[in-house]
Amino acid sequence: MIVIIVLLSLIEQLICGQPFSGLPFSKMPRGYKKSNRQSWSEESMRSAVEAVLSKEMGYLKASQTFCLAQKTLEPSVKKARESGSVA
């Protein structure tokens, strides 16, 4: 079971282009790592917003497909809906 969790974590990190951050069940960090905030591109955000607005995908599926945080995607979609265009 633990092997499956580790493999799924590694696959997700590879798909989203994130560096390997260690095992998901380790207790203490071996060293503090720099945050990878806003590791998404503007193009992936634009594509995700378009997919949600056109109702091709929901928030969760779009965030997983385009490697974005769902909480990051939601305000962008809301802003695009209010302005009437894709942000």
N, CA, C and O atoms as a Tinker XYZ file with bonds, in Angstrom:
   348  protein
     1  N      0.826000   -1.193000    0.000000    73     2
     2  CA     0.000000    0.000000    0.000000    64     1     3
     3  C      0.872000    1.260000    0.000000    63     2     4     5
     4  O      0.588000    2.221000   -0.715000    81     3
     5  N      1.934000    1.243000    0.808000    73     3     6
     6  CA     2.821000    2.397000    0.886000    64     5     7
     7  C      3.547000    2.589000   -0.442000    63     6     8     9
     8  O      3.780000    3.718000   -0.875000    81     7
     9  N      3.902000    1.480000   -1.082000    73     7    10
    10  CA     4.589000    1.552000   -2.367000    64     9    11
    11  C      3.700000    2.227000   -3.416000    63    10    12    13
    12  O      4.177000    3.023000   -4.225000    81    11
    13  N      2.419000    1.903000   -3.393000    73    11    14
    14  CA     1.472000    2.499000   -4.336000    64    13    15
    15  C      1.364000    3.996000   -4.104000    63    14    16    17
    16  O      1.335000    4.770000   -5.061000    81    15
    17  N      1.305000    4.415000   -2.846000    73    15    18
    18  CA     1.207000    5.840000   -2.512000    64    17    19
    19  C      2.444000    6.579000   -2.992000    63    18    20    21
    20  O      2.340000    7.667000   -3.560000    81    19
    21  N      3.603000    6.002000   -2.771000    73    19    22
    22  CA     4.854000    6.627000   -3.190000    64    21    23
    23  C      4.910000    6.733000   -4.712000    63    22    24    25
    24  O      5.303000    7.770000   -5.247000    81    23
    25  N      4.519000    5.671000   -5.408000    73    23    26
    26  CA     4.536000    5.695000   -6.871000    64    25    27
    27  C      3.560000    6.724000   -7.427000    63    26    28    29
    28  O      3.892000    7.437000   -8.374000    81    27
    29  N      2.369000    6.814000   -6.859000    73    27    30
    30  CA     1.394000    7.806000   -7.316000    64    29    31
    31  C      1.902000    9.223000   -7.084000    63    30    32    33
    32  O      1.699000   10.107000   -7.917000    81    31
    33  N      2.556000    9.434000   -5.959000    73    31    34
    34  CA     3.122000   10.745000   -5.663000    64    33    35
    35  C      4.215000   11.104000   -6.664000    63    34    36    37
    36  O      4.273000   12.235000   -7.147000    81    35
    37  N      5.080000   10.144000   -6.974000    73    35    38
    38  CA     6.149000   10.384000   -7.938000    64    37    39
    39  C      5.594000   10.663000   -9.335000    63    38    40    41
    40  O      6.083000   11.552000  -10.032000    81    39
    41  N      4.581000    9.911000   -9.741000    73    39    42
    42  CA     3.975000   10.104000  -11.060000    64    41    43
    43  C      3.340000   11.482000  -11.157000    63    42    44    45
    44  O      3.488000   12.160000  -12.174000    81    43
    45  N      2.634000   11.904000  -10.115000    73    43    46
    46  CA     2.005000   13.223000  -10.127000    64    45    47
    47  C      3.053000   14.326000  -10.225000    63    46    48    49
    48  O      2.863000   15.301000  -10.952000    81    47
    49  N      4.157000   14.178000   -9.497000    73    47    50
    50  CA     5.209000   15.181000   -9.547000    64    49    51
    51  C      5.857000   15.232000  -10.926000    63    50    52    53
    52  O      6.204000   16.313000  -11.402000    81    51
    53  N      6.023000   14.091000  -11.567000    73    51    54
    54  CA     6.609000   14.063000  -12.905000    64    53    55
    55  C      5.679000   14.692000  -13.933000    63    54    56    57
    56  O      6.134000   15.430000  -14.808000    81    55
    57  N      4.386000   14.411000  -13.839000    73    55    58
    58  CA     3.422000   14.951000  -14.795000    64    57    59
    59  C      3.356000   16.464000  -14.692000    63    58    60    61
    60  O      3.325000   17.151000  -15.713000    81    59
    61  N      3.334000   16.987000  -13.488000    73    59    62
    62  CA     3.211000   18.428000  -13.284000    64    61    63
    63  C      4.550000   19.151000  -13.362000    63    62    64    65
    64  O      4.588000   20.374000  -13.228000    81    63
    65  N      5.640000   18.437000  -13.573000    73    63    66
    66  CA     6.944000   19.067000  -13.724000    64    65    67
    67  C      7.524000   19.590000  -12.426000    63    66    68    69
    68  O      8.365000   20.488000  -12.445000    81    67
    69  N      7.090000   19.048000  -11.301000    73    67    70
    70  CA     7.599000   19.497000  -10.008000    64    69    71
    71  C      8.801000   18.646000   -9.620000    63    70    72    73
    72  O      8.857000   17.464000   -9.961000    81    71
    73  N      9.763000   19.231000   -8.911000    73    71    74
    74  CA    10.906000   18.440000   -8.469000    64    73    75
    75  C     10.490000   17.436000   -7.395000    63    74    76    77
    76  O      9.504000   17.650000   -6.689000    81    75
    77  N     11.228000   16.362000   -7.275000    73    75    78
    78  CA    10.930000   15.345000   -6.269000    64    77    79
    79  C     11.083000   15.953000   -4.889000    63    78    80    81
    80  O     12.135000   16.500000   -4.560000    81    79
    81  N     10.036000   15.859000   -4.082000    73    79    82
    82  CA    10.050000   16.498000   -2.766000    64    81    83
    83  C     10.204000   15.502000   -1.628000    63    82    84    85
    84  O      9.962000   15.858000   -0.475000    81    83
    85  N     10.590000   14.290000   -1.908000    73    83    86
    86  CA    10.788000   13.311000   -0.860000    64    85    87
    87  C      9.589000   12.411000   -0.703000    63    86    88    89
    88  O      8.609000   12.515000   -1.440000    81    87
    89  N      9.677000   11.541000    0.252000    73    87    90
    90  CA     8.599000   10.595000    0.492000    64    89    91
    91  C      7.430000   11.288000    1.175000    63    90    92    93
    92  O      7.643000   12.163000    2.014000    81    91
    93  N      6.196000   10.916000    0.834000    73    91    94
    94  CA     5.040000   11.608000    1.387000    64    93    95
    95  C      4.781000   11.318000    2.860000    63    94    96    97
    96  O      3.980000   12.008000    3.490000    81    95
    97  N      5.445000   10.307000    3.421000    73    95    98
    98  CA     5.171000    9.941000    4.798000    64    97    99
    99  C      6.334000   10.214000    5.742000    63    98   100   101
   100  O      6.310000    9.753000    6.884000    81    99
   101  N      7.346000   10.947000    5.303000    73    99   102
   102  CA     8.478000   11.239000    6.182000    64   101   103
   103  C      8.038000   12.230000    7.255000    63   102   104   105
   104  O      7.226000   13.117000    6.992000    81   103
   105  N      8.571000   12.078000    8.456000    73   103   106
   106  CA     8.115000   12.856000    9.602000    64   105   107
   107  C      8.709000   14.263000    9.651000    63   106   108   109
   108  O      7.983000   15.234000    9.864000    81   107
   109  N      9.979000   14.376000    9.462000    73   107   110
   110  CA    10.636000   15.673000    9.561000    64   109   111
   111  C     11.345000   15.982000    8.253000    63   110   112   113
   112  O     11.874000   15.078000    7.607000    81   111
   113  N     11.361000   17.240000    7.858000    73   111   114
   114  CA    12.087000   17.563000    6.627000    64   113   115
   115  C     13.597000   17.465000    6.846000    63   114   116   117
   116  O     14.107000   17.822000    7.908000    81   115
   117  N     14.281000   16.989000    5.856000    73   115   118
   118  CA    15.742000   16.904000    5.957000    64   117   119
   119  C     16.378000   18.245000    5.706000    63   118   120   121
   120  O     17.523000   18.481000    6.092000    81   119
   121  N     15.668000   19.093000    5.085000    73   119   122
   122  CA    16.129000   20.449000    4.810000    64   121   123
   123  C     14.956000   21.239000    4.265000    63   122   124   125
   124  O     14.068000   20.675000    3.624000    81   123
   125  N     14.946000   22.486000    4.505000    73   123   126
   126  CA    13.840000   23.298000    4.018000    64   125   127
   127  C     14.051000   23.598000    2.543000    63   126   128   129
   128  O     15.154000   23.930000    2.110000    81   127
   129  N     12.990000   23.477000    1.796000    73   127   130
   130  CA    13.067000   23.678000    0.364000    64   129   131
   131  C     12.377000   24.974000   -0.013000    63   130   132   133
   132  O     11.416000   25.394000    0.632000    81   131
   133  N     12.866000   25.587000   -1.041000    73   131   134
   134  CA    12.269000   26.810000   -1.527000    64   133   135
   135  C     10.867000   26.502000   -2.058000    63   134   136   137
   136  O     10.651000   25.474000   -2.700000    81   135
   137  N      9.948000   27.373000   -1.794000    73   135   138
   138  CA     8.583000   27.191000   -2.251000    64   137   139
   139  C      8.518000   27.277000   -3.767000    63   138   140   141
   140  O      9.246000   28.049000   -4.391000    81   139
   141  N      7.644000   26.480000   -4.345000    73   139   142
   142  CA     7.457000   26.527000   -5.789000    64   141   143
   143  C      6.100000   27.159000   -6.107000    63   142   144   145
   144  O      5.350000   26.657000   -6.944000    81   143
   145  N      5.804000   28.251000   -5.439000    73   143   146
   146  CA     4.550000   28.955000   -5.680000    64   145   147
   147  C      4.531000   29.493000   -7.099000    63   146   148   149
   148  O      5.560000   29.860000   -7.666000    81   147
   149  N      3.350000   29.528000   -7.643000    73   147   150
   150  CA     3.102000   29.944000   -9.019000    64   149   151
   151  C      4.042000   29.216000   -9.978000    63   150   152   153
   152  O      4.749000   29.830000  -10.777000    81   151
   153  N      4.027000   27.902000   -9.874000    73   151   154
   154  CA     4.840000   27.104000  -10.790000    64   153   155
   155  C      4.068000   26.792000  -12.070000    63   154   156   157
   156  O      4.535000   26.011000  -12.900000    81   155
   157  N      2.916000   27.384000  -12.231000    73   155   158
   158  CA     2.107000   27.180000  -13.435000    64   157   159
   159  C      2.365000   28.313000  -14.414000    63   158   160   161
   160  O      2.807000   29.397000  -14.032000    81   159
   161  N      2.084000   28.048000  -15.663000    73   159   162
   162  CA     2.285000   29.067000  -16.682000    64   161   163
   163  C      0.968000   29.791000  -16.961000    63   162   164   165
   164  O     -0.113000   29.286000  -16.659000    81   163
   165  N      1.084000   30.960000  -17.531000    73   163   166
   166  CA    -0.106000   31.738000  -17.884000    64   165   167
   167  C     -0.947000   30.989000  -18.921000    63   166   168   169
   168  O     -2.176000   31.056000  -18.907000    81   167
   169  N     -0.269000   30.281000  -19.810000    73   167   170
   170  CA    -0.977000   29.533000  -20.857000    64   169   171
   171  C     -1.818000   28.406000  -20.262000    63   170   172   173
   172  O     -2.948000   28.179000  -20.694000    81   171
   173  N     -1.267000   27.695000  -19.267000    73   171   174
   174  CA    -2.046000   26.616000  -18.644000    64   173   175
   175  C     -3.218000   27.188000  -17.857000    63   174   176   177
   176  O     -4.289000   26.583000  -17.822000    81   175
   177  N     -3.032000   28.343000  -17.227000    73   175   178
   178  CA    -4.145000   28.981000  -16.521000    64   177   179
   179  C     -5.226000   29.399000  -17.510000    63   178   180   181
   180  O     -6.412000   29.183000  -17.264000    81   179
   181  N     -4.825000   29.986000  -18.610000    73   179   182
   182  CA    -5.784000   30.430000  -19.629000    64   181   183
   183  C     -6.568000   29.234000  -20.180000    63   182   184   185
   184  O     -7.784000   29.312000  -20.356000    81   183
   185  N     -5.871000   28.139000  -20.448000    73   183   186
   186  CA    -6.531000   26.944000  -20.987000    64   185   187
   187  C     -7.501000   26.344000  -19.982000    63   186   188   189
   188  O     -8.585000   25.894000  -20.352000    81   187
   189  N     -7.113000   26.337000  -18.707000    73   187   190
   190  CA    -7.986000   25.798000  -17.672000    64   189   191
   191  C     -9.234000   26.661000  -17.512000    63   190   192   193
   192  O    -10.337000   26.135000  -17.361000    81   191
   193  N     -9.067000   27.979000  -17.543000    73   191   194
   194  CA   -10.210000   28.887000  -17.418000    64   193   195
   195  C    -11.161000   28.700000  -18.597000    63   194   196   197
   196  O    -12.378000   28.674000  -18.416000    81   195
   197  N    -10.613000   28.569000  -19.796000    73   195   198
   198  CA   -11.443000   28.338000  -20.981000    64   197   199
   199  C    -12.214000   27.025000  -20.869000    63   198   200   201
   200  O    -13.389000   26.959000  -21.230000    81   199
   201  N    -11.550000   25.981000  -20.366000    73   199   202
   202  CA   -12.201000   24.677000  -20.233000    64   201   203
   203  C    -13.362000   24.734000  -19.227000    63   202   204   205
   204  O    -14.406000   24.120000  -19.447000    81   203
   205  N    -13.175000   25.467000  -18.133000    73   203   206
   206  CA   -14.232000   25.573000  -17.125000    64   205   207
   207  C    -15.375000   26.433000  -17.647000    63   206   208   209
   208  O    -16.543000   26.095000  -17.453000    81   207
   209  N    -15.049000   27.542000  -18.309000    73   207   210
   210  CA   -16.095000   28.427000  -18.825000    64   209   211
   211  C    -16.921000   27.779000  -19.935000    63   210   212   213
   212  O    -18.119000   28.036000  -20.053000    81   211
   213  N    -16.286000   26.949000  -20.737000    73   211   214
   214  CA   -17.013000   26.271000  -21.812000    64   213   215
   215  C    -17.695000   24.989000  -21.325000    63   214   216   217
   216  O    -18.325000   24.276000  -22.106000    81   215
   217  N    -17.563000   24.709000  -20.035000    73   215   218
   218  CA   -18.166000   23.550000  -19.373000    64   217   219
   219  C    -17.662000   22.220000  -19.919000    63   218   220   221
   220  O    -18.367000   21.213000  -19.863000    81   219
   221  N    -16.431000   22.219000  -20.450000    73   219   222
   222  CA   -15.791000   20.975000  -20.843000    64   221   223
   223  C    -15.347000   20.195000  -19.610000    63   222   224   225
   224  O    -15.390000   18.965000  -19.585000    81   223
   225  N    -14.918000   20.940000  -18.582000    73   223   226
   226  CA   -14.411000   20.339000  -17.349000    64   225   227
   227  C    -14.914000   21.141000  -16.165000    63   226   228   229
   228  O    -15.292000   22.306000  -16.290000    81   227
   229  N    -14.910000   20.489000  -15.012000    73   227   230
   230  CA   -15.177000   21.191000  -13.773000    64   229   231
   231  C    -13.873000   21.724000  -13.203000    63   230   232   233
   232  O    -12.808000   21.551000  -13.796000    81   231
   233  N    -13.964000   22.377000  -12.043000    73   231   234
   234  CA   -12.768000   22.935000  -11.412000    64   233   235
   235  C    -11.735000   21.853000  -11.097000    63   234   236   237
   236  O    -10.551000   22.017000  -11.389000    81   235
   237  N    -12.183000   20.755000  -10.507000    73   235   238
   238  CA   -11.250000   19.722000  -10.064000    64   237   239
   239  C    -10.522000   19.090000  -11.244000    63   238   240   241
   240  O     -9.297000   18.970000  -11.225000    81   239
   241  N    -11.262000   18.689000  -12.267000    73   239   242
   242  CA   -10.637000   18.043000  -13.419000    64   241   243
   243  C     -9.702000   19.003000  -14.157000    63   242   244   245
   244  O     -8.621000   18.604000  -14.590000    81   243
   245  N    -10.113000   20.267000  -14.302000    73   243   246
   246  CA    -9.258000   21.251000  -14.977000    64   245   247
   247  C     -7.987000   21.497000  -14.176000    63   246   248   249
   248  O     -6.902000   21.607000  -14.747000    81   247
   249  N     -8.117000   21.584000  -12.859000    73   247   250
   250  CA    -6.922000   21.833000  -12.043000    64   249   251
   251  C     -5.962000   20.658000  -12.111000    63   250   252   253
   252  O     -4.748000   20.861000  -12.110000    81   251
   253  N     -6.471000   19.443000  -12.168000    73   251   254
   254  CA    -5.595000   18.270000  -12.276000    64   253   255
   255  C     -4.994000   18.156000  -13.671000    63   254   256   257
   256  O     -3.819000   17.817000  -13.813000    81   255
   257  N     -5.784000   18.434000  -14.697000    73   255   258
   258  CA    -5.308000   18.315000  -16.073000    64   257   259
   259  C     -4.205000   19.322000  -16.380000    63   258   260   261
   260  O     -3.217000   18.983000  -17.031000    81   259
   261  N     -4.372000   20.565000  -15.912000    73   259   262
   262  CA    -3.419000   21.627000  -16.237000    64   261   263
   263  C     -2.426000   21.899000  -15.111000    63   262   264   265
   264  O     -1.702000   22.894000  -15.158000    81   263
   265  N     -2.379000   21.027000  -14.094000    73   263   266
   266  CA    -1.427000   21.119000  -12.968000    64   265   267
   267  C     -1.515000   22.467000  -12.253000    63   266   268   269
   268  O     -0.509000   23.148000  -12.055000    81   267
   269  N     -2.718000   22.832000  -11.877000    73   267   270
   270  CA    -2.954000   24.054000  -11.114000    64   269   271
   271  C     -3.616000   23.691000   -9.797000    63   270   272   273
   272  O     -4.240000   22.636000   -9.683000    81   271
   273  N     -3.486000   24.548000   -8.815000    73   271   274
   274  CA    -4.239000   24.368000   -7.587000    64   273   275
   275  C     -5.679000   24.817000   -7.835000    63   274   276   277
   276  O     -5.918000   25.838000   -8.480000    81   275
   277  N     -6.628000   24.048000   -7.320000    73   275   278
   278  CA    -8.033000   24.383000   -7.543000    64   277   279
   279  C     -8.366000   25.743000   -6.942000    63   278   280   281
   280  O     -9.131000   26.510000   -7.527000    81   279
   281  N     -7.805000   26.042000   -5.791000    73   279   282
   282  CA    -8.064000   27.333000   -5.141000    64   281   283
   283  C     -7.436000   28.492000   -5.911000    63   282   284   285
   284  O     -7.840000   29.640000   -5.725000    81   283
   285  N     -6.470000   28.219000   -6.757000    73   283   286
   286  CA    -5.888000   29.247000   -7.616000    64   285   287
   287  C     -6.751000   29.461000   -8.851000    63   286   288   289
   288  O     -6.871000   30.577000   -9.355000    81   287
   289  N     -7.345000   28.385000   -9.326000    73   287   290
   290  CA    -8.161000   28.444000  -10.538000    64   289   291
   291  C     -9.496000   29.143000  -10.300000    63   290   292   293
   292  O     -9.955000   29.900000  -11.155000    81   291
   293  N    -10.115000   28.903000   -9.168000    73   291   294
   294  CA   -11.460000   29.427000   -8.897000    64   293   295
   295  C    -11.559000   30.954000   -9.007000    63   294   296   297
   296  O    -12.482000   31.436000   -9.663000    81   295
   297  N    -10.654000   31.743000   -8.398000    73   295   298
   298  CA   -10.760000   33.197000   -8.554000    64   297   299
   299  C    -10.557000   33.675000   -9.987000    63   298   300   301
   300  O    -11.162000   34.662000  -10.406000    81   299
   301  N     -9.711000   32.981000  -10.736000    73   299   302
   302  CA    -9.489000   33.369000  -12.130000    64   301   303
   303  C    -10.743000   33.144000  -12.969000    63   302   304   305
   304  O    -11.068000   33.957000  -13.835000    81   303
   305  N    -11.444000   32.043000  -12.715000    73   303   306
   306  CA   -12.689000   31.768000  -13.437000    64   305   307
   307  C    -13.754000   32.788000  -13.041000    63   306   308   309
   308  O    -14.503000   33.276000  -13.887000    81   307
   309  N    -13.815000   33.102000  -11.763000    73   307   310
   310  CA   -14.795000   34.089000  -11.289000    64   309   311
   311  C    -14.537000   35.452000  -11.933000    63   310   312   313
   312  O    -15.466000   36.132000  -12.368000    81   311
   313  N    -13.263000   35.836000  -11.986000    73   311   314
   314  CA   -12.902000   37.116000  -12.596000    64   313   315
   315  C    -13.259000   37.134000  -14.086000    63   314   316   317
   316  O    -13.745000   38.141000  -14.602000    81   315
   317  N    -13.015000   36.018000  -14.765000    73   315   318
   318  CA   -13.326000   35.931000  -16.182000    64   317   319
   319  C    -14.837000   35.981000  -16.424000    63   318   320   321
   320  O    -15.292000   36.577000  -17.400000    81   319
   321  N    -15.611000   35.356000  -15.536000    73   319   322
   322  CA   -17.067000   35.381000  -15.669000    64   321   323
   323  C    -17.593000   36.814000  -15.479000    63   322   324   325
   324  O    -18.483000   37.256000  -16.205000    81   323
   325  N    -17.035000   37.523000  -14.504000    73   323   326
   326  CA   -17.507000   38.894000  -14.219000    64   325   327
   327  C    -17.133000   39.861000  -15.345000    63   326   328   329
   328  O    -17.905000   40.761000  -15.675000    81   327
   329  N    -15.946000   39.674000  -15.934000    73   327   330
   330  CA   -15.518000   40.590000  -16.982000    64   329   331
   331  C    -16.056000   40.165000  -18.362000    63   330   332   333
   332  O    -16.067000   40.959000  -19.302000    81   331
   333  N    -16.493000   38.920000  -18.463000    73   331   334
   334  CA   -17.040000   38.442000  -19.722000    64   333   335
   335  C    -15.998000   37.949000  -20.703000    63   334   336   337
   336  O    -16.316000   37.671000  -21.859000    81   335
   337  N    -14.767000   37.839000  -20.260000    73   335   338
   338  CA   -13.694000   37.342000  -21.131000    64   337   339
   339  C    -12.777000   36.431000  -20.352000    63   338   340   341
   340  O    -12.867000   36.353000  -19.126000    81   339
   341  N    -11.900000   35.746000  -21.045000    73   339   342
   342  CA   -10.947000   34.855000  -20.405000    64   341   343
   343  C     -9.770000   35.667000  -19.909000    63   342   344   345
   344  O     -9.192000   36.452000  -20.660000    81   343
   345  N     -9.400000   35.479000  -18.615000    73   343   346
   346  CA    -8.303000   36.258000  -18.017000    64   345   347
   347  C     -6.964000   35.682000  -18.368000    63   346   348
   348  O     -5.935000   36.212000  -17.949000    81   347
